[in-house]
Protein backbone atom coordinates (compact mmCIF):
# COMPACT_ATOMS: atom_id res chain seq x y z
CA UNK A 1 0.00 0.00 0.00
CA UNK A 2 1.18 3.51 -0.80
CA UNK A 3 -0.05 6.98 0.15
CA UNK A 4 -0.64 10.11 -1.89
CA UNK A 5 -0.07 12.38 1.15
CA UNK A 6 2.28 10.24 3.29
CA UNK A 7 3.38 13.22 5.40
CA UNK A 8 0.01 13.10 7.19
CA UNK A 9 1.01 9.74 8.64
CA UNK A 10 3.24 11.76 11.01
CA UNK A 11 0.06 12.42 12.99
CA UNK A 12 -0.23 8.75 13.93
CA UNK A 13 2.08 9.08 17.00
CA UNK A 14 -0.71 11.18 18.53
CA UNK A 15 -2.71 8.00 19.04
CA UNK A 16 -0.27 6.40 21.56
CA UNK A 17 -0.13 9.75 23.35
CA UNK A 18 -3.90 9.72 23.65
CA UNK A 19 -3.73 6.16 25.01
CA UNK A 20 -1.24 7.29 27.68
CA UNK A 21 -3.44 10.30 28.49
CA UNK A 22 -6.47 8.02 28.87
CA UNK A 23 -4.59 5.70 31.27
CA UNK A 24 -3.44 8.67 33.36
CA UNK A 25 -6.99 10.08 33.57
CA UNK A 26 -8.38 6.68 34.54
CA UNK A 27 -5.88 6.33 37.38
CA UNK A 28 -6.66 9.81 38.66
CA UNK A 29 -10.37 9.02 38.56
CA UNK A 30 -9.85 5.79 40.50
CA UNK A 31 -7.81 7.60 43.13
CA UNK A 32 -10.55 10.17 43.65
CA UNK A 33 -13.21 7.51 43.92
CA UNK A 34 -11.21 5.47 46.41
CA UNK A 35 -11.19 8.42 48.79
CA UNK A 36 -14.94 8.19 49.11
CA UNK A 37 -15.45 4.47 48.52
CA UNK A 38 -16.34 3.88 52.22
CA UNK A 39 -19.84 5.20 51.56
CA UNK A 40 -22.20 2.28 50.68
CA UNK A 41 -23.94 3.98 47.77
CA UNK A 42 -20.59 4.94 46.18
CA UNK A 43 -19.35 1.38 46.53
CA UNK A 44 -22.41 0.18 44.61
CA UNK A 45 -21.88 2.88 41.98
CA UNK A 46 -18.24 1.97 41.59
CA UNK A 47 -19.16 -1.69 41.11
CA UNK A 48 -21.67 -0.76 38.40
CA UNK A 49 -19.57 1.75 36.54
CA UNK A 50 -16.17 0.13 36.53
CA UNK A 51 -15.29 -3.00 34.67
CA UNK A 52 -13.67 -4.16 31.46
CA UNK A 53 -16.45 -2.90 29.24
CA UNK A 54 -15.96 0.70 30.32
CA UNK A 55 -12.76 0.72 28.26
CA UNK A 56 -14.35 -0.68 25.08
CA UNK A 57 -15.99 2.56 23.76
CA UNK A 58 -12.83 4.67 24.27
CA UNK A 59 -10.73 1.95 22.60
CA UNK A 60 -13.09 1.94 19.63
CA UNK A 61 -12.95 5.73 19.52
CA UNK A 62 -9.15 5.65 19.33
CA UNK A 63 -9.31 2.94 16.65
CA UNK A 64 -11.68 5.15 14.66
CA UNK A 65 -9.29 8.08 14.99
CA UNK A 66 -6.37 5.89 13.81
CA UNK A 67 -8.27 4.75 10.72
CA UNK A 68 -9.29 8.36 9.99
CA UNK A 69 -5.67 9.54 10.14
CA UNK A 70 -4.71 6.82 7.67
CA UNK A 71 -7.58 7.89 5.40
CA UNK A 72 -6.34 11.49 5.49
CA UNK A 73 -3.06 10.28 3.97
CA UNK A 74 -5.10 9.05 0.96
CA UNK A 75 -4.04 5.38 0.78
CA UNK A 76 -3.95 3.54 -2.51
CA UNK A 77 -3.39 -0.09 -3.34
CA UNK A 78 -3.29 -2.38 -6.36
CA UNK A 79 -6.72 -3.86 -6.99
CA UNK A 80 -7.86 -6.16 -9.78
CA UNK A 81 -11.07 -4.46 -10.85
CA UNK A 82 -13.35 -5.77 -13.59
CA UNK A 83 -14.06 -3.18 -16.24
CA UNK A 84 -15.18 -2.99 -19.82
CA UNK A 85 -12.20 -2.02 -21.88
CA UNK A 86 -10.37 -2.95 -25.02
CA UNK A 87 -9.70 -1.82 -28.54
CA UNK A 88 -12.16 -2.08 -31.41
CA UNK A 89 -11.06 -1.52 -34.98
CA UNK A 90 -13.89 -0.85 -37.42
CA UNK A 91 -12.55 -2.01 -40.79
CA UNK A 92 -14.76 -0.69 -43.60
CA UNK A 93 -14.80 -2.06 -47.11
CA UNK A 94 -14.85 1.04 -49.32
CA UNK A 95 -14.59 -0.77 -52.64
CA UNK A 96 -16.79 0.22 -55.55
CA UNK A 97 -19.22 -2.63 -54.86
CA UNK A 98 -20.14 -1.00 -51.53
CA UNK A 99 -22.03 1.60 -53.58
CA UNK A 100 -24.65 -1.06 -54.34
CA UNK A 101 -28.15 -0.07 -53.23
CA UNK A 102 -29.55 -3.42 -52.09
CA UNK A 103 -29.15 -1.86 -48.62
CA UNK A 104 -30.70 1.60 -48.68
CA UNK A 105 -29.43 4.12 -49.50
CA UNK A 106 -26.22 2.16 -50.25
CA UNK A 107 -24.32 -0.64 -48.56
CA UNK A 108 -21.64 1.75 -47.32
CA UNK A 109 -24.09 4.36 -46.07
CA UNK A 110 -26.10 1.73 -44.18
CA UNK A 111 -22.89 0.43 -42.62
CA UNK A 112 -21.88 3.94 -41.59
CA UNK A 113 -25.23 4.65 -39.93
CA UNK A 114 -25.09 1.43 -37.89
CA UNK A 115 -21.42 2.02 -37.01
CA UNK A 116 -22.12 5.52 -35.72
CA UNK A 117 -24.85 4.19 -33.45
CA UNK A 118 -22.48 1.48 -32.21
CA UNK A 119 -19.71 3.98 -31.42
CA UNK A 120 -22.05 6.25 -29.46
CA UNK A 121 -23.05 3.36 -27.20
CA UNK A 122 -19.52 2.33 -26.26
CA UNK A 123 -18.14 3.16 -22.78
CA UNK A 124 -15.36 5.72 -22.46
CA UNK A 125 -12.87 2.97 -21.50
CA UNK A 126 -12.96 1.46 -25.01
CA UNK A 127 -10.59 2.68 -27.72
CA UNK A 128 -12.00 2.74 -31.24
CA UNK A 129 -10.09 3.04 -34.49
CA UNK A 130 -11.27 3.22 -38.10
CA UNK A 131 -9.62 1.48 -41.04
CA UNK A 132 -10.71 1.57 -44.67
CA UNK A 133 -9.71 -0.79 -47.44
CA UNK A 134 -10.30 -1.18 -51.14
CA UNK A 135 -7.34 -2.42 -53.22
CA UNK A 136 -5.13 -1.42 -50.26
CA UNK A 137 -5.68 -0.72 -46.58
CA UNK A 138 -5.08 2.46 -44.61
CA UNK A 139 -5.89 3.93 -41.21
CA UNK A 140 -8.54 6.65 -41.25
CA UNK A 141 -8.56 7.22 -37.47
CA UNK A 142 -6.00 5.93 -35.00
CA UNK A 143 -7.34 4.23 -31.90
CA UNK A 144 -8.89 6.88 -29.68
CA UNK A 145 -11.22 7.40 -26.74
CA UNK A 146 -12.55 10.50 -28.54
CA UNK A 147 -15.87 9.36 -29.99
CA UNK A 148 -16.37 12.60 -31.89
CA UNK A 149 -13.13 12.04 -33.81
CA UNK A 150 -14.15 8.45 -34.59
CA UNK A 151 -17.59 9.55 -35.84
CA UNK A 152 -15.99 12.20 -38.06
CA UNK A 153 -13.68 9.55 -39.55
CA UNK A 154 -16.64 7.29 -40.35
CA UNK A 155 -18.45 10.17 -42.04
CA UNK A 156 -15.50 10.75 -44.38
CA UNK A 157 -15.63 7.27 -45.94
CA UNK A 158 -16.53 7.05 -49.64
CA UNK A 159 -16.47 4.18 -52.19
CA UNK A 160 -13.13 3.68 -53.96
CA UNK A 161 -11.85 0.84 -56.21
CA UNK A 162 -11.24 -2.94 -55.80
CA UNK A 163 -11.47 -5.15 -52.72
CA UNK A 164 -8.55 -6.58 -50.76
CA UNK A 165 -9.86 -7.96 -47.49
CA UNK A 166 -6.34 -9.04 -46.48
CA UNK A 167 -5.08 -5.47 -46.67
CA UNK A 168 -7.99 -4.39 -44.49
CA UNK A 169 -7.06 -6.96 -41.85
CA UNK A 170 -3.38 -5.98 -42.02
CA UNK A 171 -4.20 -2.28 -41.67
CA UNK A 172 -6.37 -3.11 -38.66
CA UNK A 173 -3.58 -5.15 -37.03
CA UNK A 174 -1.17 -2.28 -37.60
CA UNK A 175 -3.65 0.13 -35.98
CA UNK A 176 -3.89 -2.15 -32.94
CA UNK A 177 -0.09 -2.37 -32.71
CA UNK A 178 0.31 1.41 -32.90
CA UNK A 179 -2.43 1.86 -30.31
CA UNK A 180 -0.47 -0.43 -27.99
CA UNK A 181 2.66 1.64 -28.42
CA UNK A 182 4.27 -0.67 -30.98
CA UNK A 183 5.13 1.50 -33.96
CA UNK A 184 5.34 -1.24 -36.53
CA UNK A 185 4.13 -1.95 -40.04
CA UNK A 186 3.07 -5.50 -40.51
CA UNK A 187 3.40 -5.26 -44.31
CA UNK A 188 6.13 -3.41 -46.13
CA UNK A 189 5.76 -1.57 -49.43
CA UNK A 190 7.79 -4.25 -51.19
CA UNK A 191 6.12 -7.46 -50.10
CA UNK A 192 2.80 -8.29 -48.44
CA UNK A 193 4.45 -10.79 -46.06
CA UNK A 194 4.04 -9.88 -42.37
CA UNK A 195 7.10 -8.21 -40.82
CA UNK A 196 7.98 -9.08 -38.16
CA UNK A 197 6.31 -12.43 -37.55
CA UNK A 198 5.39 -12.66 -33.87
CA UNK A 199 5.45 -15.83 -31.83
CA UNK A 200 1.88 -17.17 -32.08
CA UNK A 201 -0.08 -17.01 -28.85
CA UNK A 202 -1.50 -20.29 -27.48
CA UNK A 203 -4.67 -21.34 -29.23
CA UNK A 204 -7.73 -19.94 -27.49
CA UNK A 205 -5.85 -16.93 -26.10
CA UNK A 206 -7.41 -13.60 -27.02
CA UNK A 207 -6.41 -10.00 -26.42
CA UNK A 208 -8.91 -7.24 -25.51
CA UNK A 209 -8.58 -6.02 -29.12
CA UNK A 210 -11.08 -7.06 -31.78
CA UNK A 211 -11.63 -6.22 -35.43
CA UNK A 212 -15.09 -5.66 -36.86
CA UNK A 213 -14.74 -6.26 -40.60
CA UNK A 214 -17.60 -4.83 -42.66
CA UNK A 215 -17.56 -5.98 -46.27
CA UNK A 216 -19.60 -7.52 -49.05
CA UNK A 217 -16.96 -10.25 -49.07
CA UNK A 218 -16.01 -10.12 -52.73
CA UNK A 219 -12.25 -10.29 -52.51
CA UNK A 220 -10.66 -9.57 -55.90
CA UNK A 221 -7.17 -8.42 -54.89
CA UNK A 222 -4.15 -10.18 -53.39
CA UNK A 223 -2.87 -11.20 -50.86
CA UNK A 224 -4.86 -14.13 -49.49
CA UNK A 225 -7.38 -12.97 -46.85
CA UNK A 226 -7.18 -16.32 -45.03
CA UNK A 227 -3.43 -15.87 -44.54
CA UNK A 228 -4.09 -12.42 -43.06
CA UNK A 229 -6.76 -13.95 -40.82
CA UNK A 230 -4.18 -16.46 -39.58
CA UNK A 231 -1.82 -13.57 -38.78
CA UNK A 232 -4.59 -12.06 -36.64
CA UNK A 233 -5.19 -15.39 -34.93
CA UNK A 234 -1.47 -15.66 -34.14
CA UNK A 235 -1.76 -12.35 -32.29
CA UNK A 236 -4.88 -13.41 -30.39
CA UNK A 237 -7.01 -10.86 -32.23
CA UNK A 238 -10.57 -11.96 -33.00
CA UNK A 239 -12.27 -10.81 -36.19
CA UNK A 240 -16.02 -10.40 -36.31
CA UNK A 241 -17.00 -10.39 -39.97
CA UNK A 242 -20.15 -8.63 -41.11
CA UNK A 243 -21.40 -9.58 -44.55
CA UNK A 244 -23.20 -6.63 -46.08
CA UNK A 245 -25.69 -7.23 -48.85
CA UNK A 246 -27.55 -10.31 -50.07
CA UNK A 247 -26.25 -13.59 -51.53
CA UNK A 248 -28.34 -12.89 -54.63
CA UNK A 249 -26.46 -9.62 -55.07
CA UNK A 250 -27.25 -6.67 -57.28
CA UNK A 251 -26.04 -5.09 -60.52
CA UNK A 252 -23.90 -1.94 -60.51
CA UNK A 253 -23.15 0.48 -63.33
CA UNK A 254 -19.65 1.90 -62.74
CA UNK A 255 -17.80 4.08 -65.29
CA UNK A 256 -19.81 2.66 -68.16
CA UNK A 257 -19.38 -0.96 -67.02
CA UNK A 258 -22.08 -3.24 -65.70
CA UNK A 259 -20.91 -5.31 -62.74
CA UNK A 260 -22.85 -7.90 -60.78
CA UNK A 261 -21.86 -8.04 -57.10
CA UNK A 262 -22.99 -10.49 -54.45
CA UNK A 263 -22.06 -11.44 -50.90
CA UNK A 264 -19.22 -13.94 -50.48
CA UNK A 265 -20.31 -15.37 -47.14
CA UNK A 266 -18.03 -18.42 -47.27
CA UNK A 267 -14.81 -16.37 -47.11
CA UNK A 268 -16.10 -14.26 -44.23
CA UNK A 269 -17.17 -17.34 -42.29
CA UNK A 270 -13.69 -18.81 -42.68
CA UNK A 271 -12.03 -15.61 -41.47
CA UNK A 272 -14.24 -15.55 -38.36
CA UNK A 273 -13.63 -19.24 -37.67
CA UNK A 274 -9.83 -18.94 -37.97
CA UNK A 275 -9.66 -16.05 -35.50
CA UNK A 276 -12.25 -17.22 -32.97
CA UNK A 277 -14.70 -14.50 -33.95
CA UNK A 278 -18.16 -14.79 -35.39
CA UNK A 279 -19.80 -14.20 -38.76
CA UNK A 280 -22.92 -12.06 -39.13
CA UNK A 281 -25.03 -11.57 -42.22
CA UNK A 282 -26.71 -8.22 -42.78
CA UNK A 283 -29.20 -8.25 -45.64
CA UNK A 284 -30.86 -5.01 -44.57
CA UNK A 285 -30.11 -1.97 -42.46
CA UNK A 286 -32.14 -3.18 -39.46
CA UNK A 287 -30.22 -6.46 -39.32
CA UNK A 288 -26.98 -4.49 -39.43
CA UNK A 289 -27.96 -2.51 -36.31
CA UNK A 290 -28.94 -5.72 -34.53
CA UNK A 291 -25.54 -7.23 -35.34
CA UNK A 292 -23.79 -4.37 -33.55
CA UNK A 293 -25.84 -5.08 -30.42
CA UNK A 294 -24.20 -8.52 -30.28
CA UNK A 295 -20.63 -7.25 -30.68
CA UNK A 296 -19.89 -6.95 -26.98
CA UNK A 297 -16.58 -5.61 -25.76
CA UNK A 298 -14.52 -7.74 -23.42
CA UNK A 299 -14.93 -7.54 -19.65
CA UNK A 300 -11.39 -7.82 -18.32
CA UNK A 301 -9.83 -7.80 -14.87
CA UNK A 302 -6.82 -5.52 -14.81
CA UNK A 303 -4.65 -4.74 -11.75
CA UNK A 304 -4.58 -0.99 -11.20
CA UNK A 305 -3.39 1.22 -8.38
CA UNK A 306 -6.61 2.55 -6.88
CA UNK A 307 -7.20 5.11 -4.15
CA UNK A 308 -9.13 3.54 -1.23
CA UNK A 309 -9.57 6.64 0.94
CA UNK A 310 -13.35 6.26 0.95
CA UNK A 311 -13.09 2.72 2.33
CA UNK A 312 -10.94 3.86 5.26
CA UNK A 313 -13.15 6.89 5.92
CA UNK A 314 -16.23 4.69 5.89
CA UNK A 315 -14.62 2.19 8.27
CA UNK A 316 -13.64 5.02 10.59
CA UNK A 317 -17.20 6.34 10.68
CA UNK A 318 -18.62 2.86 11.30
CA UNK A 319 -16.27 2.18 14.24
CA UNK A 320 -17.08 5.63 15.68
CA UNK A 321 -20.83 4.96 15.50
CA UNK A 322 -20.38 1.60 17.22
CA UNK A 323 -18.36 3.25 20.00
CA UNK A 324 -21.00 5.93 20.49
CA UNK A 325 -23.86 3.42 20.52
CA UNK A 326 -22.18 1.17 23.11
CA UNK A 327 -21.35 4.15 25.34
CA UNK A 328 -24.95 5.41 25.24
CA UNK A 329 -26.42 1.98 25.94
CA UNK A 330 -24.03 1.08 28.76
CA UNK A 331 -23.27 4.42 30.39
CA UNK A 332 -25.82 6.94 28.97
CA UNK A 333 -22.98 9.10 27.67
CA UNK A 334 -20.56 9.38 24.77
CA UNK A 335 -16.94 8.15 25.21
ZANU-347272 format. One record per residue: x, y, z of N, C-alpha, C in turn; residue in three letters. Coordinates in steps of 0.02 Angstrom, whole numbers, plus 50000, padded with zeros to 5 digits. Each point is the difference from the previous one (the first is absolute). Layout:
XYZXYZXYZAla...
end
This chain:
500424994050000499585006050000500445006250000Unk499795005049962500365006449998499515005650018Unk500285006050008499595005750022500165006049955Unk499475003749983500085006049959500275005750043Unk499775000550062500245005150048500324996550060Unk500574996749992500294996150055500215004250059Unk500125006549991500225004250055499475000450056Unk499374998849982499475000250052500044994150047Unk500384994849980500084994350045500415001950062Unk500345005849998500375002450058499545001650059Unk499355000549987499525001250053499834993750040Unk500194994249974499834993750034500304999550070Unk500605002650014500264999650069499555003450051Unk499535004149978499535003050047499564994850034Unk499884994549965499564994850027500294996850063Unk500644997850000500284997450063500005005150056Unk500105006449983499985005250051499305000550030Unk499494999349959499325000150026499864993950044Unk500304994349982499934994050042500315001250068Unk500605002950001500335001650064499585004950040Unk499745005149966499585005050034499384996750031Unk499704995449964499404996550024500174995950063Unk500574996549999500214996050058500115004550061Unk500335005749989500135004650055499355002650030Unk499525001949957499365002650023499614994650038Unk500044993849977499654994650034500284998950070Unk500665000250007500314999150065499815005750047Unk499995006149975499815005750042499284999350022Unk499564997649955499304999150018499934994750054Unk500374994549993499964994650050500245002450069Unk500535004149999500265002650063499485004450035Unk499655004149962499505004450029499414995950028Unk499824994849964499444995950022500174996250063Unk500624997550003500204996250059499985004050065Unk500075006549994499975004250060499314999950032Unk499494998849958499325000150025499664993249996Unk500384994849987499714993449988499714996950063Unk500115003150061499734997150061499245000750002Unk499735004949965499285001050000499674994449961Unk499464996850028499694994249967499755001549929Unk499675005749992499715001349934500545001149947Unk500585002850021500555000949952500334993349983Unk500024995550049500284993449985499584996449947Unk499325000750008499574996949949500095003349933Unk500085006649999500095003649937500654998149966Unk500524999350042500654998149972499964993149969Unk499654995350034499934993249973499624999949935Unk499525004649992499605000249938500395003349943Unk500375005250017500305004049947500674997449977Unk500364996550042500674998049980500024992649984Unk500344998649948500074993249976500355000349933Unk500104994149970500364999849936499645003749945Unk499344999650000499635003049944500035007649999Unk500185003150056500045007349999500565002449954Unk500484995749986500565002049957499864998649925Unk499474996349986499874998149930499835006049957Unk499515004350019499855005949958500595004649988Unk500405001850052500595004249985500504996649954Unk500084993350007500464996449956499765000349928Unk499354999249992499725000549932500075007149972Unk499915004950044500085006949978500715001349975Unk500504997550037500695000849979500154996249935Unk499694994149993500094996249938499705003849941Unk499425003250012499695004149947500445005849981Unk500315003250049500455005649986500614997749961Unk500264994150017500584997349964499834998749926Unk499434997049988499804998649931499895006549962Unk499725005050034499885006549967500655003449981Unk500504999550043500655003049984500324996649939Unk499914993449996500254996449941499625002249938Unk499355000950006499605002249943500215006949976Unk500195004450047500225006849982500634999849957Unk500404994850007500614999349960499854997449930Unk499364998749985499774997749934500364993749978Unk499854994450031500324993649982499774997549932Unk500444996549966499834996849937500354993249997Unk499674995449967500274993249995499834997249932Unk500334994649982499894996849935499404995350007Unk499485001449961499404995950000499874997449930Unk499764994049995499804997149936499255001249992Unk499845005349962499305002049993499744998149931Unk499414996949997499714998549934499755006349968Unk500145000849937499765005849963499954998349926Unk499565003649967499934999149928500535004249966Unk500444996949966500525003749965500234996049939Unk500435002949963500254996549941500085004749941Unk500164997149944500105003849939499574996949945Unk499625004149967499584997749944500225003749938Unk500164996149949500175003049935499424998749952Unk499695005349976499484999349950500335000449931Unk500014994349966500324999649935499465000149946Unk499965005449963499485001149950500254998249930Unk499634996049966500104998949928499745006149963Unk500455003549965499795005949962500104998849926Unk499964993749979500064998549929499405002549962Unk500055000049934499455002449959499364996250010Unk500044993650015499394996050009499605002150061Unk500315003750046499635002350059499535005749984Unk500015002349936499525005049978499344996849979Unk499964993450002499384996549981499435002150046Unk499405000349972499435002550038499514994750022Unk500244993650007499554995050027499885001150075Unk500445003750034499875003050065499935007449988Unk499455002950024499855007049985500335004650051Unk500275005849978500045002249930500544996249960Unk500554998450033500514995649969500284995550055Unk500374994949980500304995650050500455003950048Unk500425004449972500475003750042499645004850046Unk499505003549974499635004750042499634996550057Unk499714994249986499664996250052500504997750053Unk500594997849978500524997950047500225005950043Unk500065005849971500225005950038499495002150052Unk499364999649983499475001950048500024995350060Unk500044993449987500024995250055500645000750041Unk500565001449967500635000850035499995006150046Unk499705005449977499965006050042499604998650064Unk499454996549991499594998250058500394995650048Unk500394995449974500404995550040500535003950040Unk500335004649967500535004050033499705004050057Unk499435003149990499705004250051499794996250062Unk499924993449994499784996050057500594996750036Unk500615001249978500574996950033500215004050062Unk500244996650053500245003650059500645003749985Unk500165004850042500595004349989500654996250009Unk499984993950028500614996250011500204995849939Unk499625000549946500144996149940500305004549946Unk500574998049974500315003649944499714997549934Unk499875004649955499724998249935500435003149945Unk500174996049951500365002449941499604998449938Unk500155003549946499664999049936500514998749945Unk499894994549965500424998149943499564999349938Unk500265002049944499634999249937500444995949952Unk499684996149958500384996149951499614999349936Unk500375000449946499734998449933500514995449968Unk500435002649953500544995849975500625000550045Unk499985004350051500515000250052499655002050065Unk500364999850055499715001750064500365005850032Unk499635004350035500315005850032499595002050060Unk500345003150048499675002250061499675006949989Unk499365000450015499645006449995500005003750066Unk499974996250055500025002950067500374995250046Unk500545002550030500374995850048499564998650060Unk500174994850038499604998150057499955006050048Unk499395001350023499895006050040499404998950046Unk500015003550057499425000250044499525005649980Unk500215004149952499605005849978499484997649950Unk499394999350022499474997449956499845004949943Unk500065006450014499855004949947500494999349942Unk500644998850015500504999149947499854993649961Unk499794994750034499854993849967499395000949954Unk499495003450024499405001149959500165004249938Unk500445005050009500205004149942500374995849948Unk500414995350024500374995749953499524995549961Unk499504997450033499504995749966499635004149947Unk499845006150016499635004249953500395001649937Unk500674999650004500415001849942500064994349949Unk499784994050017500104994249956499585000649937Unk500314998449943499664999949935500234994049960Unk499594997549954500204994249959500625001649957Unk500454995049993500615000949961500034994949943Unk500484995250003500124995749942499874992750017Unk500524995649993499924992850010499944998150073Unk500034993450013499924997450068500574995450018Unk500375001850052500524995750028499874999450075Unk499644994750018499834999050071500634999150041Unk500514996649972500624998950037500325006650020Unk500015004849954500305006550016499615003650054Unk499344998950002499605002950053500184997050068Unk500094993450002500194996750062500695002350023Unk500475000549952500685002150017500015007150026Unk499615004449968499975007050024499705000350070Unk499514995750014499704999950066500504997550052Unk500394994849984500514997550046500535005250013Unk500195003749949500495005450009499725005450046Unk499355001649992499685005150043500004997750073Unk499884993650011500014997250068500705000550029Unk500504998249959500705000250024500205007150018Unk499825004949958500185006950014499645002450063Unk499374998050007499625001950059500294997250064Unk500364994449995500324997050058500725002450009Unk500185005149962500675002850007500534996449961Unk499804995749953500474996449958499985002949930Unk500455004549986500015003449935500294995349947Unk499564995849973500254995249951499524999649942Unk500274998049943499604998949940500044992649984Unk499444996850001499994992849991500154998049928Unk499885004649953500144998649930500425005749972Unk500524998349966500425005249970499725002049933Unk500315005149969499795002149934500234995249945Unk500504995950017500284995549949499644993449997Unk499844997250057499694993450001499434999950050Unk499474996249987499444999750046500114995350059Unk500594997050005500134995350055500045003850066Unk499734997350054500025003450065500725000950024Unk500155006050024500665001450029499905004350062Unk500244998050058500304993450013499464994950014Unk500184993650001499534994850016500044998550074Unk499465001450037500034998950073499944992650016Unk500204998350061499904993250024499254999150012Unk499694995149968499274999150008499824998950073Unk499455003050021499754998950067499684993250004Unk499954997050059499664993550006499295000349973Unk499794994649968499344999849971499475001150054Unk499525004349985499485001650048500155006050043Unk500605003049991500195006050036499805006149959Unk499645004750032499775005949963500185006350038Unk500185005149963500155006650029499345003950005Unk500015005750037499405004250004499865003849935Unk500404998849948499905003549936499624995549951Unk499515003049966499624996349950499955004349937Unk499884996649945499905003349936499294998549976Unk499645005149982499344999249970500085001549926Unk499964994949959500135000649928499345000449963Unk499855005749970499385001049964500145000049925Unk499734995049965500154999349929499464995949966Unk499975000749934499554995749962500344993449983Unk500644999450020500344993549996500264998149932Unk499975004349952500244998349933500745002049993Unk500434995750021500725001449996500244999049929Unk500305005249971500254999449931500715002849994Unk500355000650056500685002450001500424995550045Unk500654999449985500454996350045500205004650057Unk500274997350055500174993050014499404996050024Unk500124994050023499484995450021499705002350066Unk499355001150004499695002350062500044994950057Unk500024993549982500044994950052500695000050034Unk500525001749962500675000650029500025005950048Unk499675005549981499975005850045499604998450062Unk499474996049993499604998050057500424995750048Unk500434995849972500444995950042500495004450038Unk500245005349968500455004750034499655003350059Unk499355001649992499625002750056499924994950055Unk499854993849981499924994750050500654998950039Unk500575000549966500654999250034500115005450052Unk499685005749992500065005450048499444999950053Unk499564995249995499444999750048499465005149987Unk499975002549939499505005149982499424996649965Unk499405000750027499414997249969499735004749946Unk499734997149948499695003949946499264998149995Unk499575005050010499294999049989499845002649930Unk499814995549957499865001949931499265001549991Unk499855005349965499325002149986499905000149925Unk499614995449975499864999749929499445004749981Unk500155004949960499515005149982499724998549931Unk499355000049995499694998649936499664993150001Unk499764997849943499644993749995500404995149957Unk499924993450012500344995049958499795000649927Unk499395002249987499775000849930500365005749966Unk500205005050040500385005649973499585005049961Unk500355004649968499685005149960500475002149945Unk499735003749951500405002149942500175007450007Unk500665001649990500245006850004500215002449931Unk499935006549989500245003249939500545005050019Unk500634998149988500575004050022500435001849939Unk500075006649988500435002549945499844996749934Unk499364999149987499794997149936500004992449998Unk500214996850056500014992750003499434997550043Unk499744994349982499484996850041500324994250038Unk499945000450066500324995150044499484997050047Unk500004993450003499554996650048500404998450063Unk499755002150058500354998850063499554996350048Unk500284995250036499614996250049500444998250059Unk499674998550056500354998650062500374993449996Unk500655000150021500404994050004500044997950073Unk499474996650023499944998350071500524994850021Unk500184995549955500454994550017500675002650025Unk500295004949964500645002850020499975003350068Unk499465003750012499935003550064499904995150057Unk499654994649988499914994950051500674996850019Unk500424998849949500664997050013500445004750040Unk499985006449984500405004950036499805000150074Unk499355000250013499755000150069500204993650036Unk499954994349967500164993650031500744999550018Unk500435002349955500724999750012500205004050062Unk499685005850009500215004650053499604999350065Unk499514995650001499594999350061499465005250006Unk499865003449944499465005050000499344996949980Unk499595004049969499344997649979499805003649936Unk499624996549959499765002949937499275002250008Unk499865006049974499315002549999499815001849929Unk499394998849984499755001849933499495005650007Unk500125005449963499545005850002499715001049930Unk499384998149992499675000749935499605006449997Unk499915003450056499665006450000500275004250058Unk499825006449999500295004750049499814998250071Unk499394997550011499784998250068500414994250027Unk500134995049959500424994450021500705002450018Unk500255004849964500675002650013500035003250068Unk499495003850021499995003050066499964994550054Unk499614994849987499944994650049500674996450009Unk500374999349946500664996850004500455003750049Unk499995006649996500435003950045499824999150073Unk499364998650014499804998850069500334993750028Unk500194995449957500304993750022500765000250002Unk500295005549978500735000650000500235003150065Unk499984996050053500165002550067500765000750008Unk500205005250036500705000750017500174995350057Unk500644999050012500224995150048500035002950070Unk499714996250048500055001950071500644996950027Unk500485004250018500654997550021500145002150072Unk500434996350033500225001750067500725002349996Unk500125006250016500665002949992500245003050066Unk500594997950024500265003050062500175007449989Unk499735004250043500135007149996500085002850070Unk500445005050007500085003350064499405004650011Unk499624998750053499365003450011500005003250069Unk499775006250003499945003350065499424997150039Unk500124998350065499504996850041499845004450061Unk500075006549993499875004650055499284999250026Unk499534999449954499294999550021499884993950043Unk500354994549986499914993950040500235001150071Unk500585003250008500265001450067499565005050037Unk499775005249964499575004950032499344996950022Unk499734995649958499384996650019500104995450060Unk500574996450002500144995650056500085004150064Unk500325005849994500095004350059499325002350027Unk499565002149956499345002250021499614994350032Unk500044994149972499644994250027500244998350071Unk500664999850010500274998550066499805005450050Unk500005006449978499805005550044499274999350021Unk499564998249954499294999150016499904994350049Unk500384994549991499954994450046500225002150071Unk500555003850003500245002350065499485004450034Unk499715004649962499495004450029499394996350022Unk499774995149961499414996150018500124996050064Unk500584996750006500144996150060500045004450062Unk500315005949992500065004550057499325002550023Unk499555001549953499345002450019499594994550033Unk500064993949974499614994450028500254998050069Unk500664999950009500294997650063500045005450053Unk500175006249979500165005150049499595006449992Unk499555000249950499595006049988500425006249985Unk500574999049969500435005649980500444997849943Unk500305005049966500474998649946500704999050029Unk500444996149966500674998850027500415006450005Unk
end
